[in-house]
Amino acid sequence: MEKVTITDVAAEGKALARVNDLVVFVPYVAPGDVVDIQLLRKRHNYAEGKAIAFHELAAERAVPFCEHFGVCGGCKWQHLPYEAQLRYKQKQVVDNLTRIGKIPLGEVLPILGSARTQFYRNKLEFTFSNKKWLTEEQVQSGETFDEMNGLGFHIPGMFDKVLDIHKCWLQDDISNRIRLSIKEYCLQHEGYPFFDLRNQEGFMRTLMIRTASTGDVMLVVVFYHEDRERREALLNHIAQQFPEITSLLYVINGKCNDTITDQEVHVFRGKDHIIEEMEGLRFKVGAKSFYQTNSLQAYELYKVARSFAGLTGKELVYDLYTGTGTIANFVSRQAREVIGIEYVPEAIEDAKVNSALNHIENTRFYAGDMKDILTEDFIRTHGRPDVIITDPPRAGMHEDVIKTILAAQPERIVYVSCNPATQARDLNLLDVAYTVRKVQPVDMFPHTHHVENVVLLEKRTSSGE
């Protein structure tokens, strides 16, 4: 398709064009670009393609700063100025809430941008592969590649293809230095084969690096099998090269998949955790802990949630999907009591530890499936909440949970969401008894299409207001 004008931004970070009655989704282009499109997939009323030639560039464009842009799949919006990214995210939130939710929105506040747009993440995971991904340019260059070991990110949609990352702009630069040093050591010493994801063989499997606002650094090295001599040699090398690492851990994972949630984490040197800090509160973060990946912006997000909750010190608060209790502990000083509920038992143990760490005594935590735990019996036992704060996963809330919330009749509901589409669906169900008073989008992930959104709902009076 030749000389097609890109007209808007669409879901999943793609942009769109309309050619006659056909909607075409194209990645890595901006509204205003005029491009030739090669169609890759066609359905009845839409198609997907890629831009193969640019005739005109949009007036509103930025130069991507990362050499891996367009291949990695991580930061798909680097070609858009940050102000434009925020504008499209605000529009995405409003469009979802109005089109899917079909409810009045009350006051829609301007999106809160992230103070940092580079090096803002506190956690990254990298994969070793003995068959690294070759870019189109590399393949067409005709050169031969003797070195096929790579350490980096999975190519989207391809479980066994890994892009070798030279520099990533998402995490503090110590992350790049650690990763490149480990890769160099493994390539220079015998006995450190990179993992073969298809044949399930090799030694070096994955890395996880966490950095904290306190200066703590955690490194988790995952090996496919135990080889004590080589493992210790590598870990000693890392410890000598990077004294900044406060938590040097390792895992032996012989399973078919890369997840370590069911694996034992061993301490090689330092502590088994790092400490995050927020408004004087300290949070213990282990290798398996969930913590918002943009620490600075998480603080802004939680401040919005606390403000919307309108706490005076007298309220009983239910914090649903509490995770490691970050929000529960964050609002506890302004509440009479906070009850946190979460599916993952280990997360609930972390939440209790975090309360104890901060000498917080008005929190209680319960583990189990939300729809099974949050019942009318539970509410009769623990008290009717004045405020419910809910921060569900991308899939949103189960219908049974929404029914229980409606039966509990809290005065206010603060709904924090990482997926405005499922949030909109849930708001529609809550509309029978609650009015949306405020909407506050928050950008946690610059250069991606992802956006968080906080909504304040208030119980309607008998007059329906």
Summary of the structure (lengths in Angstrom):
residues: 465
radius of gyration: 24.1
end to end distance: 52.3
largest distance: 76.6
contacts: 1515
relative contact order: 0.11
helix: 27%
strand: 30%
